[in-house]
Amino acid sequence: MGRKVAINLSIYLSIYLSIYLSIYYFLFFLLFILFCFLFYFVFFCFLFISTFLSFSFFFSIYFLVPFYIISFILSLFPGLFLSLLSFFLSFFFQRFFSPLYFLYSPFYVFPSLSCILFPHFFLHFHFFSSLFHFHFINFSLSLCLLFLTLCFVDCFPF
């Protein structure tokens, strides 16, 4: 009798914990995404203003090509790191809390969003006037990472 009560209690506690953690992480990721959207909105406002008002735009394009390459390569690492982290978190929740899959499904959306929304301009924040087109290239490549990440995570057999 006591063993049956302990098993039922552990099942109820695991369900309660999974619901609590799912709601907590889901709200955390929503706040993170909202912060990134606001952050990028302000950033692109400054980017538009500085791009169209800059007189040294053509000179700075040729001068900052090495910074484009270095900052693009380094800007991929934070998004990929967060993708791997959220992938392992989703694996953990699917492995141990599989009856509540629909509650922690945002973990599958977050890897792709992190590749796009993670701010990568900390390396070149003072080059606003010359990075207008580079950010759109980076954004399109991040969309490719989005597609590949979602395909890998959704098709990976557990």
N, C-alpha and C positions, 0 to 999 in steps of 0.2 A: 504494500500500500504506500509506504513512504517513498519507495523507488519511483512509483507511478506519479506521485505528487511532484517529486524532484524533476522528473522528465517534463511534465506539463509546465512546471514553473520555468524551466530553462527554455522551453519553446516560447512561452509568453514573453519572457525577458528578451530573447533574441528578436522576436517580432517587434516589440516595443523599441528596442535599441535600433533596429534597422529603420523603422519609421522616423524615429527622432533624428538619426544621423542623415537620412535621406533629405528630410525637410531642412535640416541645418545646412548641409552642403549645397542644396539647391538654392536656398536663399543667399548663401555666401557667393555662389557663382553668378546669381542674378545681379547682386550688388557689384561684383567685379566687372561683369559685362557692361552694366550701366556706367560705372566709373570710366571704363575704357572708351565707351562711346562719347561721353562728355569730354574726356581727355583728348580724343582724336578730333572732336568737333572744334575745340578751341585751337588745337594745333593746326588744323587745316585752315581755320580763319586767319591765323598769323601767316601761314604758308602762302595763301592767296594774296594777302596784302603785301607781303614782302616780295613775292615773285613779280607782281605787276608794277610795283613801285621801285624796283631795283634797277639802277643804271648799269651795273656791272654784271648783268646776268650772263651774257655771252662769254665774257672772259672767265667767269667762275666755272662754267661748264667744263672748259678744257683744263682748268687748273685743278679741279677736284675729282677727276676720273679715278685716280687711285683710291680716294676716300669712298667712292661709290662701291667699288669692288670689295674693299675691306669691310665696310659697314654692312653691306648686304650679306656677306658670309657670316659675320658675327651676329647679325640680327636674326638669323635662322635658329640659332642655338636655344634662346629662351623659349620660343614657341615649340620646338621639338622636345625640349626638356619637360615642359608642361604637358605636352601630348603623351609622353611616356608615363609621366606621373599619373595623369588621369586614366590612362589605359590600365595601369596596375591597380588603381583604386576601383575601377569598374570590374576588373577581374576579381578582386577581393569581394566586392559586394555580390557579384553574380555567383561566386563560389559558395559563400556562406549564407546569403540571404536570397536564394533563388526564387522563393514564392512571391517576393515583392519586387520583381524585376522592373515593373513599370514605374516604381517610385524613384529608382536611381538611374533611370535611363538618361537624365541630363548629363551623366558622366560620359556618355557617348557623343554628345554634342559639344562638350567643352574642349576636347582635343583640337577639333577643327577651328573653333573660335579663337583658341589661344594662339594659333599660328597667325591669325589675321589681326587680332586686337592687341596683342602684346606690344607695348611701345618700344620701338627699336631706334628711335632717333636720339637717344642719349649720347651716341657717338658723334653725331653731327648736328646738334641743335643750333649751332651758330652759322649753319650754311643754308638757312631757309630759302634764300633767293635762288639757289641752284638745284634744289632737290625736288622740284615740283613733279617732273616726269619720272624721276627715279622711284618715288613712292608708289606710283601707279604700276610700274613694272614689278615692284616687290609685292604689291597687293595681288596682282594677277598670278604670280608664282605661289603666293600663299593660298589662293583659291585652288590651285592644283594640289597643294599639300592637304587642303581640306578634303578634296575628293579621295585622295589616296588613303588618308587616315581613316575616313569613314568606311571605305571599302575594306580595309584591313581589319578594323575593329569589328565590323558587323559580320564578316565572313570567317573570322578566326574561330575554329571549333573548340569549344570547352566541354 
